Amino acid sequence: MLELFAAAGPTVEDVVVGQTQDSLVIGEQFYFFTVVLMWLIHAGFMSYEAGIARRKNVMATAMKNILTIAVVTPSFYFFGWWIYNCNQPGLPIGPNSSDFTSLACQGGIPWSESFAPNITNNINLIFFLAFLLFSWTTASIMSGAIIERARLSAYLLLAVLLGSGVWILDASWGWSAGGWLTMRFGFHDSIASGVVHGVAGAFTLGVLFNMGPRIGRYVKGQARAFRPHNLHITALGLMLIFTGFYAFYGACLVISSTAFPGWANIYLSPTTLGAITMTITVGFAGGFTGGYFVSRGDPFWTISGGLAGVIGVSAGADVYAPSLAYLLSALTAVLAYYAAGFIEKKMRVDDAVGAVSVHGVAGFLGLLWVGVFAAGYPTGINNVESSIGGQLIGMATFLPLGFLTGWFGSWILKKMNLLRVPPEVEIEGLDRAEYEDDFFPEFADAEEMIIEPDGTIVPSRPVLEDAYRRIKSGV
């Protein structure tokens, strides 16, 4: 009887195969839920930008975020995933290349077997979707900075360039196990401080140089401020982004339940889910603290400080001790605040939501912090030690890649007179021009106000009309 029972039971090979399949299914489920929760980031961006926008531009701002999904998704499918999987050595390779990343390249081609319903491949499609959500995020970072004056068509073209081209190329080089920055220099950006946020911020700065400020934003070299239409919904949007960030962090890990310790970062170096979750939570706390004190309690910069803080510790989220993460996040929030003031007042760049400082400056600071505070940590399958030199090489690669592509892309659109809406449309409001409607019919159209450089609040209509006349007269 025992012999019959043993013969009918599973063999060792059956158990191993079953464990492997269980691990794949667990991984598939894990990434599925991160994809679902990362939608909160984009609901948050929509609310965040709509709250900052003036009433006359609210729906146009929201539609821009929705249509980001419509254009980045197919473009990332057709060539974004190929860029990531087939460019890790630096130059493009083919699926039959001798480089060890050629296997990944095979899965990055849209017509490959792993890019369709395939019961022998649980991971490729769901992992692609996680990266797709990252791509939406990069485009949304730019979206907020250029609200109230960019043409929708111009934004969507730039969103494709950034979301399906630029950021995924730098991710191929420095945010993959086979990327040349990782393999040669030990470049370490575990949760994409620079790869996503830094590069998107640099791209946005290049676009803003060509976009120019909103009408009436500057007078005699000094900056006016436009009052947000609903700062509370902006705060709510940021809190949704923060919630989605936990899924973003989780999706940056590789899960393998059959291998110790069960988790690895994007470079396949061991880590744990608890470590990165602790860092993001402490990072928010430190960022809120730094933002609150440096801005003297300003609501917008208190909350934005939390975002800048967590971006600043994302690169080393898998290795930082909580106390260090707290201090670095607070410091990053402080520096991002001062950077925003410099960009706005000295450079006279009209960044409507502070994206260049909160994402760009904080993202590159995150790379620098790893070189200073986590040097010597082994990164990637070759265990190349991270270093200040390796981090600086990554920064020197990403900064021009982001800035120059953003500048040239927007410059071409500007020369074609496609970048910015006409001044008459900007003053009247994009909602009325595009949709011929007021989306708040239940409320009276309150008079729009503007804050002068000395802090006085005045009606904006005379200010905008004077600025319009100056534009038309060429003054």
C-alpha positions in Angstrom: 0.0 0.0 0.0 2.8 2.4 0.9 4.5 1.6 -2.4 1.3 2.4 -4.3 0.9 5.7 -2.4 4.5 6.7 -3.1 4.1 5.9 -6.7 1.0 8.0 -7.0 2.5 11.0 -5.2 4.3 13.9 -6.8 8.0 13.5 -7.7 10.7 15.9 -6.7 10.7 17.2 -10.2 6.9 17.8 -9.9 7.4 19.8 -6.7 10.1 21.9 -8.2 8.0 22.7 -11.3 5.0 23.5 -9.1 7.1 25.9 -6.9 8.4 27.6 -9.9 4.9 28.1 -11.4 3.6 29.3 -8.0 6.4 31.9 -8.0 5.5 33.1 -11.5 1.8 33.4 -10.6 2.7 35.3 -7.4 4.8 37.7 -9.4 2.1 38.2 -12.0 -0.4 39.0 -9.4 1.9 41.3 -7.6 2.6 43.4 -10.7 -1.0 43.4 -11.6 -2.0 45.1 -8.3 0.9 47.6 -8.6 -0.4 48.6 -12.1 -3.9 49.0 -10.7 -2.8 51.2 -7.8 -0.4 53.3 -10.0 -3.5 54.6 -11.7 -3.9 56.7 -8.5 -0.8 58.6 -9.5 -2.5 59.8 -12.7 -5.7 60.6 -11.0 -3.6 62.6 -8.6 -1.7 64.4 -11.3 -5.0 65.4 -12.9 -6.4 66.7 -9.6 -3.1 68.4 -8.7 -2.8 70.3 -12.0 -6.6 71.1 -12.2 -6.4 72.7 -8.7 -3.4 74.8 -9.6 -5.0 76.0 -12.9 -7.2 79.0 -13.0 -10.9 78.3 -13.3 -10.9 79.1 -17.1 -8.4 76.3 -17.8 -9.6 73.5 -15.5 -11.1 71.1 -18.0 -8.4 71.6 -20.6 -5.8 70.8 -18.0 -7.7 67.6 -17.0 -8.1 66.5 -20.6 -4.4 66.8 -21.2 -3.8 64.2 -18.5 -6.4 61.8 -19.9 -5.1 62.1 -23.4 -1.6 61.4 -22.2 -2.7 57.8 -21.7 -4.2 57.7 -25.2 -1.0 58.6 -27.0 1.8 57.2 -24.8 0.2 53.7 -24.5 0.4 52.8 -28.2 3.7 54.5 -28.8 5.3 52.8 -25.9 3.9 49.5 -27.2 5.3 49.9 -30.7 8.7 51.2 -29.9 9.2 52.2 -26.2 9.6 48.6 -24.9 11.9 47.8 -27.8 14.1 50.8 -26.8 14.3 49.5 -23.2 15.1 45.9 -24.0 17.3 46.3 -27.1 19.6 49.3 -26.1 21.0 48.3 -22.8 24.6 47.8 -24.0 24.5 51.4 -25.3 24.0 50.9 -29.0 20.9 49.0 -30.4 21.2 45.3 -30.7 19.1 42.7 -32.4 17.4 39.6 -30.9 20.1 37.4 -32.2 23.0 39.4 -30.8 25.8 37.8 -28.8 25.1 40.2 -25.9 23.5 38.5 -22.9 20.6 41.0 -23.1 19.5 39.7 -26.5 17.0 37.4 -24.7 15.3 40.5 -23.2 15.5 42.1 -26.7 13.4 39.2 -28.1 10.6 40.0 -25.6 10.7 43.7 -26.5 9.6 43.4 -30.1 5.9 44.0 -30.5 5.3 41.0 -32.7 7.2 38.6 -30.5 5.5 35.6 -28.9 5.9 37.0 -25.4 4.0 40.2 -26.4 0.8 38.3 -27.0 -1.4 36.0 -24.9 1.0 33.3 -24.1 0.5 30.7 -21.3 4.2 29.9 -21.2 5.1 33.5 -20.3 3.4 35.0 -17.2 5.6 38.1 -16.7 6.4 40.0 -19.9 3.0 41.6 -20.5 2.4 42.6 -16.9 6.0 43.9 -16.5 5.5 45.9 -19.7 2.4 47.4 -18.2 4.3 48.5 -15.0 6.8 50.3 -17.2 4.0 51.8 -19.2 2.6 53.4 -16.1 6.1 54.8 -15.4 5.9 56.3 -18.9 2.6 58.0 -18.2 4.2 59.5 -15.0 7.2 61.1 -16.9 4.8 62.8 -19.4 2.6 64.0 -16.5 5.6 65.6 -14.8 6.0 67.8 -17.9 2.2 68.4 -18.2 1.8 70.4 -15.0 4.7 72.8 -15.7 3.3 74.0 -19.1 -0.4 74.4 -18.2 -2.6 77.3 -19.4 -0.6 78.1 -22.5 0.5 74.9 -24.4 -1.4 73.6 -27.4 -2.9 70.2 -26.7 -1.4 68.8 -29.9 2.1 70.1 -29.0 1.9 68.6 -25.5 0.8 65.2 -26.8 3.7 65.1 -29.3 6.2 66.0 -26.6 4.6 63.4 -24.3 5.3 60.7 -26.8 8.9 61.9 -27.2 9.5 61.9 -23.4 7.2 59.0 -22.3 8.0 56.6 -25.1 11.5 57.7 -26.1 13.8 59.7 -23.9 13.1 58.4 -20.4 13.0 54.7 -21.5 16.4 55.1 -23.3 18.0 56.4 -20.1 16.3 53.6 -18.2 17.8 51.1 -20.7 21.3 52.4 -19.9 21.0 53.0 -16.2 17.9 51.2 -14.8 18.4 47.6 -16.0 20.6 44.7 -15.0 22.3 44.8 -18.4 22.6 48.6 -18.8 26.1 49.9 -19.6 26.0 52.4 -16.7 25.3 49.6 -14.3 27.7 47.0 -15.7 30.7 49.4 -16.1 30.3 52.0 -13.4 28.0 50.5 -10.7 25.4 53.3 -11.3 22.7 53.0 -8.7 19.2 54.5 -9.0 17.1 51.9 -7.3 13.7 53.6 -7.5 14.3 56.0 -10.3 15.2 59.3 -8.7 17.1 60.4 -11.8 15.8 57.9 -14.4 12.2 59.0 -14.1 12.1 62.3 -12.2 15.4 63.9 -13.0 15.2 63.3 -16.7 11.6 64.4 -16.9 12.5 67.5 -15.0 15.4 68.3 -17.4 13.2 67.6 -20.4 10.6 70.0 -18.9 13.1 72.7 -18.4 14.1 72.5 -22.1 10.5 72.8 -23.1 9.8 75.8 -20.8 12.7 77.7 -22.3 10.9 77.7 -25.6 7.3 77.8 -24.2 7.8 81.1 -22.4 5.9 82.4 -19.4 2.1 82.9 -19.1 0.9 86.3 -20.2 1.2 88.7 -17.3 3.5 86.5 -15.2 6.5 88.9 -15.1 6.6 92.7 -14.9 9.9 94.6 -14.9 11.9 91.5 -14.1 9.7 90.6 -11.1 7.3 87.6 -10.8 3.6 87.9 -10.3 1.7 84.9 -9.0 -1.6 83.5 -10.3 -3.9 82.3 -7.6 -4.8 78.6 -7.8 -8.5 77.9 -8.5 -8.7 75.2 -5.8 -5.7 74.5 -3.6 -7.5 71.9 -1.6 -8.0 69.7 -4.7 -4.3 70.2 -5.4 -3.5 68.9 -2.0 -5.8 65.9 -2.5 -4.2 65.2 -5.9 -0.7 65.1 -4.2 -2.0 62.7 -1.5 -3.3 60.4 -4.3 0.1 60.6 -6.0 1.7 59.6 -2.6 -0.6 56.6 -2.3 0.2 55.5 -5.8 3.9 55.9 -5.1 3.8 52.8 -2.8 2.8 50.8 -5.9 5.4 52.6 -8.0 8.1 51.6 -5.5 6.8 48.0 -5.4 6.8 47.7 -9.2 10.5 48.7 -9.2 11.4 45.4 -7.6 11.8 41.9 -9.0 9.9 39.2 -7.0 11.1 35.6 -6.8 9.5 33.7 -4.0 11.7 30.6 -4.5 15.1 32.4 -4.1 16.4 34.1 -1.0 15.5 36.8 0.1 12.6 36.8 -2.3 13.1 40.3 -3.7 15.7 42.1 -5.8 16.0 45.6 -7.1 15.9 46.5 -10.8 19.6 45.6 -11.0 18.9 42.1 -9.5 20.7 43.0 -6.2 18.9 41.6 -3.2 16.6 43.8 -1.1 13.3 43.5 0.7 9.9 45.1 0.2 10.0 46.3 3.8 13.2 48.2 3.2 11.8 50.3 0.4 8.4 50.8 2.0 10.1 52.1 5.1 12.2 54.5 3.1 9.2 56.0 1.2 7.3 56.5 4.4 10.1 58.2 6.2 10.9 60.1 3.1 7.5 61.6 3.0 7.7 62.6 6.6 11.1 64.2 6.2 10.0 66.0 3.1 6.9 67.4 4.7 9.0 68.6 7.6 11.6 70.3 5.4 9.0 71.8 3.2 7.0 73.2 6.1 9.9 74.9 7.8 11.6 76.3 4.8 8.4 77.7 3.3 7.1 79.0 6.7 4.1 76.8 6.6 3.0 77.4 3.0 0.5 74.6 2.2 1.6 74.1 -1.4 5.3 73.8 -0.5 4.7 71.7 2.6 3.0 69.0 0.5 5.3 69.4 -2.5 8.2 69.1 0.0 7.0 65.6 0.7 7.1 64.7 -3.0 10.6 66.3 -3.4 11.8 64.5 -0.2 10.8 61.0 -1.3 12.2 61.6 -4.8 15.5 62.6 -3.2 15.8 59.2 -1.3 14.4 57.0 -4.0 17.8 56.2 -5.7 19.1 54.6 -2.5 15.8 53.4 -1.1 17.0 49.8 -0.9 20.1 50.6 1.2 19.4 53.7 3.4 18.8 53.4 7.1 15.5 55.2 8.1 17.4 58.0 10.0 19.5 58.8 7.0 16.5 58.7 4.7 14.7 61.2 7.0 17.5 63.7 7.0 18.2 63.4 3.3 14.5 63.8 2.4 14.2 66.9 4.6 17.4 68.4 3.1 16.2 67.6 -0.5 12.8 69.4 0.2 14.7 72.5 1.4 17.0 72.6 -1.6 14.1 72.0 -4.0 12.3 75.0 -2.5 15.2 77.3 -3.0 15.8 75.9 -6.5 12.2 76.7 -7.4 12.7 80.3 -6.2 15.8 80.6 -8.3 14.2 79.2 -11.4 11.1 81.4 -11.0 12.7 84.7 -10.1 16.3 84.6 -11.4 15.9 82.5 -14.5 12.3 83.8 -15.1 11.1 80.4 -16.1 7.3 80.0 -15.5 7.0 76.5 -14.1 3.4 76.5 -13.0 3.7 73.6 -10.5 7.4 73.6 -9.6 8.1 70.4 -11.6 11.6 71.3 -12.5 12.7 71.7 -8.9 10.5 69.1 -7.3 11.2 66.4 -9.8 14.3 67.5 -11.7 16.5 69.0 -9.0 15.3 66.5 -6.4 15.9 63.6 -8.8 19.5 64.5 -9.6 20.2 65.2 -5.9 18.9 61.7 -5.2 21.7 60.3 -7.5 24.3 62.5 -5.8 23.2 61.3 -2.3 23.9 57.7 -3.3 27.4 58.6 -4.4 28.1 60.4 -1.1 26.3 58.2 1.4 26.1 54.7 -0.3 29.4 54.5 -2.1 30.8 50.9 -2.0 27.5 49.2 -2.2 27.7 46.4 -4.8 25.2 46.9 -7.6 24.1 44.5 -10.3 24.9 41.0 -11.3 28.7 41.9 -11.5 28.6 43.4 -8.0 30.3 46.6 -9.3 30.6 49.0 -6.4 28.6 52.2 -6.5 30.7 55.4 -6.3 30.5 59.1 -6.6 32.2 58.8 -10.0 29.7 56.4 -11.3 26.8 58.5 -10.1 28.3 61.7 -11.7 28.7 59.8 -15.0 25.1 58.9 -14.9 24.1 62.5 -14.1 26.3 63.8 -16.9 24.5 61.3 -19.3 20.9 62.0 -18.2 21.0 65.8 -17.9 21.8 66.6 -21.5 19.7 63.7 -22.7 16.7 65.1 -21.0 17.3 68.8 -21.5 18.5 68.8 -25.1 15.7 66.5 -26.4 13.1 68.7 -24.7 14.6 71.9 -26.0 15.0 70.7 -29.6 11.6 69.0 -29.7 9.8 72.2 -28.4 12.0 74.4 -30.6 10.8 72.6 -33.7 7.2 73.0 -32.7 7.8 76.7 -31.8 9.2 77.3 -35.3 6.2 75.7 -36.8 3.9 77.9 -34.6 2.5 74.8 -33.0 3.8 75.1 -29.5 1.6 77.7 -27.8 -2.0 78.8 -28.1 -2.7 82.3 -29.4 -2.6 85.2 -26.8 -6.3 85.8 -27.3 -7.1 82.2 -26.4 -4.8 82.2 -23.4 -6.4 85.4 -21.9 -10.0 84.2 -22.6 -9.2 80.7 -21.2 -8.7 77.3 -22.9 -12.0 75.9 -21.6 -14.0 78.5 -23.4 -11.9 78.4 -26.5 -11.8 74.6 -26.9 -15.1 73.6 -25.3 -17.2 76.8 -25.5 -18.4 76.1 -22.0 -18.0 77.1 -18.4 -17.7 73.9 -16.4 -18.9 75.5 -13.2 -22.4 76.7 -14.2 -23.7 76.4 -10.7 -21.3 79.0 -9.4 -21.0 82.7 -10.5 -17.8 83.4 -12.4 -15.8 85.1 -9.7 -13.4 87.8 -10.8 -9.9 86.5 -11.4 -7.2 87.9 -9.1 -3.4 88.1 -9.4 -0.7 88.6 -6.8 1.7 91.5 -7.6 5.4 91.1 -6.7 4.9 93.2 -3.6 2.2 90.9 -2.4 -0.9 93.0 -3.1 -3.9 91.2 -4.7 -5.5 92.9 -7.7 -8.0 92.0 -10.4 -6.1 90.2 -13.2 -8.2 91.6 -16.2 -6.4 95.0 -16.4 -3.0 93.3 -15.9 -3.6 90.7 -18.6 -5.0 93.3 -21.1 -1.9 95.5 -20.5 0.4 92.5 -21.1 -1.6 91.6 -24.2 -1.2 95.1 -25.7 2.5 94.9 -25.0 2.8 91.6 -26.9 0.9 93.0 -29.9 3.0 96.1 -30.0 6.2 94.2 -29.6 7.2 95.9 -26.4 
